[in-house]
């Protein structure tokens, strides 16, 4: 499902104008990105959590040049689904 598909589905379910829904969806994504950039996790009860994970410094190899490089410590965004969400997907149940 793409963002356009999501907007169309929400418009069909709610009857709200697609332009308003698109603005809402894009604003939500921007707020989540800004929060994660500021090292603030976002918790959506019943859906999941957008969290910042810290990756430790590690040594890697550049095979083509046969050299060792150091990858510095860095943060990455991650999503952890809620238990109820995971069980719905596992059981293949649709939300009513």
Secondary structure, DSSP 8 states (H G I E B T S, - for coil): --HHHHHHHHHHHH---HHHHHHHHHHHHHHHHHHHHTT--EEETTTEEEEEEEE--EEEEETTTTEEEEE--EEEEEEEE-HHHHHHHHHT----
